[in-house]
Amino acid sequence: MKCKKHFLNVILFYLLLLNPFLINAQEFDNFTYLGNYGKGEGQCKAVFTLGTITYYSVGEKIKIADFSDPAQPVALGGVTLEATIEDLVRSGNYIYAVADGQMYVVNVQNPTAPSIVGSTTFTGYGEGIATKSTYVFVAAGDGGLSIIDASTPTAPIEVAKVDTIGYTEGVSVSGNYAYVAAGSKVSIINISNPSAPICTGEITGPTDYFQSVTVRGNYAYICDYGVGIQIVNVSNPTTPAFVSSFASGYRATRVQLDGNYAYVANGDSMKIVDVTDPAAPIGKGAITVTERAVSVWVGVSHVFVADRNSGLKCINITNPMTPVLASSINIEASASGSAYGVFVDGTEAYIAYGSAGLRIVNVASPGSPNLLGQISL
C-alpha cells in the first residue's frame, strides 16, 4: 500500500513540475534556516598548520582537525563565517581569515570550540592575508592592500590602504616590507609605519598573472600562474633582481618553503622543488591531487593541500622524490543539476533536478537531510 502511495505522489510531483502555476504563492513570516540539500559544503581554498593541528576552509566554514596520526585525522571544531573563505593564517591564539570584503578574527585557543571575536570590512574582495605583530595585511582584490590594526581582537580597524597597485591576489610580509602580487607585478611596500605605507620597489614579470608570493631571507618566490615559480633577489627591496625560474607548469597558485624545498600548489598536482641554490632550482617529486590544488602548507613531515571540491589532502613528504598520500578529509559535493521543484510527503522530499533526474531526500531531521535514492532521466 505504501509503494502505491509513493507512486501516486511521484505522479503528482511530475504534474506539478509540468504546470508550476498549480502551486499558489504564499507569504510566510519568521522563517528559520534549518538545513540544505544539494548545495554542498563549498570549496577548500585555504590551509594553515601549526604543530599537529590543521586549520582549513570549506566554503564559509573554518574547520579544525588534529593530525597527530596523519593517517587518521580527528575533527576538533569549526566555525561558520558569512561568505566563502579565500585565505586564513594563524598568529598567537587567533585565526585571521578573509571572506568577501571582511576580515574575521577567530579565537582558536580551544580548538574544539573556536569563536568569532571580531571583524572589520575593507574595500574590495579578500584574496590573501598575512600578519606581522598585531597588524593584518589583506590582498583585497581591486581594493589593493588593506592594513588592519588587530591589537584589539574584538575591534580590528583598517588604518591604511594602498589602492593604486592593481588587482591584488596574494601578500607576504618579511621584515619591514609587504610583498603584494598584483597582475603582472609584485609591489614592494615599506610598512615600517603600518599607518603610512610607502611603495619602494616593484618586480615585473613576463606574464600578467602573478598569483602569490612567499619571501624567505633574501629571496622572493613568486607563483606565476601560467609558468611556474619565479625566484627574485630582494636583498635590496628598492632594486629587486631576477635570479631564476622553474617551469612547474600551468596553475601555480601557492608556494611554501621548508628547509631546502619549495612546495607548490600547482593545478592538478603538488610539486616539490629543491631550492638549495636559488639560482638553479631542481624538480624533485610530485603527487597528483583529485581536483585542483589551490593552497599548500608544510607541517611536520607532511604537506597539507587544499584541493578545492575534493577537500583537504595530507601528504607524506619524508622522501621528497616520492610524496605519498597519507589521508584525505572529503567534503560534501554539490548535487549535479539544478533544483526546479519539490514535493514533500511526510519525511520524504521529492526534488526535480532537471536533466539530472529525480532525487528522494530524507528530511526527518531538517538540519541534516540525506539522499535516499535517485532516478536518472
N, C-alpha and C positions, 0 to 999 in steps of 0.2 A: 504493500500500500504506500509505503514511504517513497519507493522508487517511482511509482506513478505520480505522486505529488511533486517530486522533484522534476520529473519530465514535463509536467504541465507548467511548472514555474519557469523552466528554461524556455518553453514555447512563448509564454507571456513576456519573458525578458526580451526575446528577439523581436516580438511585436512592438514593444516599447522602443527598441532601437530603430525599427523601421519607421516609426511615427513618434518622434520625441515630443510632439506637441500634445500627446495624450497626458503628459505629466504637467500638472499645473504648478507654476512657480509659487512659492510661499516665502514669507519672511519670518525668520527666526531670530530672536534676540538671545544674548548671553551665551553664545557658543563657547565651548571649551575644547581646545585641541587635545585629542587623546592618543592618536597614533596615525601611522601611514603605511599603506602597502603600495609597492611599486616604485616609489621614489628612489629607494636605495639609500645607502648611508652617505654617498658622496665620494670624492676622490681623496686619496692620501697624497698630500703635496709637500709636507714638511716633516722633518725628524730631527731630534736632538737627543744625545745620550750623555749621561753623567754616571760613571760607575756602572752598575748593573741595571740602572733604571733608564728606560727609554720613553721619551715623550714624542708623540706623533699626532698628526692631524688626520681626521677623516671627515670631510665635508665641513660642517660647522662645529665639530667636536674636537677637543683636545683629549687624547686617550693616553693612559699611563700604564706601562707594563714592566714587570720585573723579569730580566733575562739572566738571573743567577744561573739557571740551567738554560743555555741558549736553544736547546732542542725542545724545551717545554716552557715557553713564556707564560707568565701568570698575569692576568689582568688585575690592576690595582684600583684604578679610579678614572674619572673623566669629568669633563665639564663642557657645557654647550654655550657657544657664543652666538652672535646674531647674524653671521654671514660666513661664507666659505673662507677657511683659513689658508693663507698663502705661505706664511713663514712663521717660525717661532724660534725662540732662543731662551735658555735659562741663565739667570745670573742671581747668585745668592739663593734666597728662598722663593724666588719668583720666576714664572714663565712670562715672557713678553711675546705677544702674538699680534699679527696684523690680519685683519679681515675687512675687506672693502675699505672704507675710509675711517676705520677706527683702530686704535692700538689698545690692547687689553693687558691688564696686569692680573696674573693669576697666582695666588698663593699655593705653592706645592710643598710646603714644609711637611705636611702629612699627605703623601702621595695617594692614599686611599680616600681622601676627602678634599680634593682641590676646590678652591673657591675664587670667584672673580672678586677682586677687591677694589679695582678702579679701571677707568678707561678714559680716553680722550679722542677727539676727532681731529682730522687733518684734511687738507685739500688733496684730492687725488685718490688713487687706489693703491693700497698697500701691497707691494710685491716682495720686498725683502726687509730684513731687520738685523740690527747689530746693537751691541751695548758697549759702553765704557763708563765705569764707575756708576753713577746714578743717572746717566743720560742714555736715552734710547734714540737710535738713528734709523729712520724709516725711508726706504726707497719707495717713494709714493707715486709711482707712475708718472702721469702728466703733471703731478704736483711737485716733482723734483725730489729734493731731500728735505725731510722734516726732522727737526731736532727737538726732542721732548725731554723735559726735566721730570724724572720719576723719583726724586728724592723723597717725596711723599707718595707712597704707592697708591693710596686711596684717592689722590687728586693729582695725577700727572698732568702736565701742561706744556704745550708747544712754546718754545722760547725763540726759535728761529727757523727759517726755511731758505733753501736755495732753489728757486723755481725757474732758473734760466739755463738749465743744463740738459733739457730734453726729457724724454720719457725714460724714467729710471726703473731698472729691473732688479738690481742687487746692490748691497752695500757691505763693505768690510772696514773695520777700524783697526788701525795699528799706530801706536804712539799718539802723536798729535794730529793724525791725518785720517780722514774718511775717504775711502776709495769707492766711487759710485759708478756702476755700469749703466750706461745710457746710450743705447743705439750703437753708433759706430765709434764710441769713445768711452774712456773711463776718466771721469773728472776727479782730480785730487784736491781735497778741500782741507784747509788748515782749521782744526777745531780746538785749538789750544784754549780759545774762549768760545764755548759752545753757543753762547748768545750772539756771537758776531763771527760767523764762519767766513772764510776767505778762500776763493778759488785760487790755487797756486800753480797747478800743473794739469796736464792732460795727456792721456795715452790714446792715440788714434790707431785704427786698425784697417785692414784691407776689406773688411766686410761691414755690414751695417747692423749687426746684431750681437753685441756683447751682452751675454745673459747674466753673468755674475762674476765676482772677483773675490779671491781669497789672498790675503797678504801674510807672508811669514818672513821675518828677517828683512833682507834687502830685496826680496822678490815678490812680485805680484803674479798670481796665476789666474788667468782670465779665461772663462768659458766663452769661446767664440762659437756660437750656436751651429753654424754651418760648416765649421772646420775642425775644431778640437780645442786644444789648450795653447794659449799664447803666454809666454813667460817674459816678464819685463823687469829690468833692474830699477828699483825705486829708491836706491840708497840716497839719491838727491831727488826729493819729490818734485822739485821745480823743473827738472830735466830728466824725466824717465827715459830709459834706453831699452830698446828691444833686444832680447837675448836669444830666444829660440821659440820654436813651436812644435807641437806634437799633434799629428793628424789622427785624433781618436775617432773622428767620424761625425756624422750628422747628429744634431740634437744634443750637443754638450751643454748641460744646464747648470750643474753644480760640481764643485771640486772641494775636497777636504784633504788636508795633509797630515801625515803621521810618520815620524821618522824619515826614512829616505823615500817614502812613497806618496804619490798623489792618487786619490780615489775619485773617479769621475762618474757622475750620473750621466749616462750617455745614450739616451734613447732606449733601444731595446736591450741594453746591457749596462753593467757596471764594469769599468775598466781600471786596471792598476798600472801606474806608470812610475818607473824608477827615476826620481829627480835628484839623485845624489849629486850629479853635476847638472845644474840648471841649464847649462849651455848645450847639453847633449842628453835629453830625456830618452828613456828606453821603455818601450812597451813590455809589460810582463803578462799577467794573467787577465782573464775576462770571464764574466759569467752572464748568461742571458737571463733577463727577467721576463715575467709573464706579459706585462703590458707596456709600461714606459717609465723608466727611471727618471725622476724629476728632482730628487734631492738625496743627499747622502751624508752620513755622519759616522765617524770612526769611534768604536767602543774598545773594550778590552779583547783583543784578538778577533774581533768581529766588526763587520761593517753593516750598518743599517741603511736600507734603501727604501725610499718612498716610491712605490710602484703604482701610483695613480689608482685606477679602478681595481687593481689586484691587491691593494693593501700594503702591508709592511713586510720586507724581506730581511732576515738576519743571515748574514753570510760569513762563514769562517774564512779568515784570511791568514791563517797560520803559515800556509805556504802561498806566497804571493803569485806563484806561477799557476796554481790550481785552486782558485777560490771555490768553496763548496757551500751550497745552501744548507743552513742548519735548521731553519724553521721559517714559517710564514704565519702572519696573522691576516686572515682574509677579511674582507668587508662585504657587506650585503650589496650586491649589484642592483641596479635599477632594472625593472622589468622591461622587456622589449615591447615595442609598440606604444600606442597612446590610448589611455582610458577614455572611452566615449560615452559609456553609460553603465549604470549599476542597478541591480535589483537585489533586495535583501529578503531572505526567508529565515527568520529566527536567527541562528548564529552563523548563517552562511550567506556570503555576498557573491553574486554572480556579476562579473565585470567584463564588459566587452572591450577588447584590446585591439580593435581594428583588424588589420590583416594578420596580427599575431594570434587571433582567436579569442576563445572564452576562457577565463580563469575563475576558479571557485576558491574563495578565501574564507578561512575560519575567522570570525570576528567575535568569538565568545569572550575573548579578552581584548577590548578595543585598543589597548595600549601596545599590544604585540600581535597583530594579525599575522596569520601564516597561510601559505599556499597549500590547498588540499589536492588540487588537480587542475588540468587544463585540457582544452580541446583545440587543436590547430586547424586552421582553415586552408 
